[in-house]
Amino acid sequence: MTSVASVLERRFITLEDVRKVLSISNSQAYALVRSGDLRAIQIGGRCQWRIEAAELEAYIQRSYFEPCPDS
């Protein structure tokens, strides 16, 4: 099992890693990327999403100051 700390030591992480760090579902992680709220790149022949760990941290910091849409 991969710890959150070891995940964030890598430059690029997967949507599964994002899901684990934020404790959200796969569909929620995918929605963050597709909406542009969490910047990501697609790589490889299957165009798999990768998120720079710094982008995830920036998203987390922005989230402290932005209210949820339904609040």
C-alpha positions in Angstrom: 0.0 0.0 0.0 1.3 3.4 -1.0 1.3 6.2 1.7 0.1 9.7 0.9 3.5 11.0 1.8 5.3 8.8 -0.7 2.7 9.7 -3.4 3.4 13.4 -2.9 7.2 12.9 -3.2 6.7 12.0 -6.9 6.4 14.8 -9.5 3.4 13.3 -11.3 0.6 11.3 -9.7 -2.4 9.4 -11.1 -6.1 10.1 -10.6 -6.1 7.1 -8.2 -3.5 8.9 -6.1 -5.6 12.1 -6.2 -8.6 10.1 -5.1 -6.6 8.6 -2.1 -5.1 12.0 -1.0 -8.5 13.8 -1.1 -10.6 10.8 0.1 -13.0 11.2 -2.9 -14.5 8.8 -5.4 -12.9 8.0 -8.8 -15.7 10.0 -10.6 -15.1 13.0 -8.4 -11.4 12.9 -9.1 -12.1 12.7 -12.9 -14.6 15.5 -12.7 -12.0 17.8 -11.0 -9.7 17.2 -14.0 -12.3 17.4 -16.7 -13.7 20.7 -15.3 -10.3 22.3 -15.2 -10.4 22.8 -11.4 -7.4 20.5 -11.1 -4.9 21.0 -13.9 -3.6 17.8 -15.5 -1.9 16.4 -18.6 -2.7 13.3 -20.7 0.2 11.0 -21.6 0.8 7.8 -23.4 -1.1 5.9 -26.1 -4.1 5.5 -23.8 -4.0 9.2 -22.9 -4.0 8.6 -19.1 -4.2 11.6 -16.8 -1.3 12.7 -14.7 -1.4 15.5 -12.2 1.7 17.3 -11.0 1.9 17.0 -7.2 2.4 20.8 -7.0 -0.9 21.3 -8.9 -2.7 19.1 -6.4 -1.2 21.1 -3.6 -2.2 24.4 -5.3 -5.8 23.0 -5.7 -5.9 22.2 -2.0 -4.7 25.7 -1.1 -7.3 27.4 -3.4 -10.0 25.2 -1.9 -9.5 26.7 1.5 -10.7 30.1 0.2 -13.5 29.0 -2.2 -16.9 28.0 -0.8 -18.6 24.9 -2.1 -21.1 25.7 -4.9 -24.0 24.4 -2.8 -23.2 26.3 0.4 
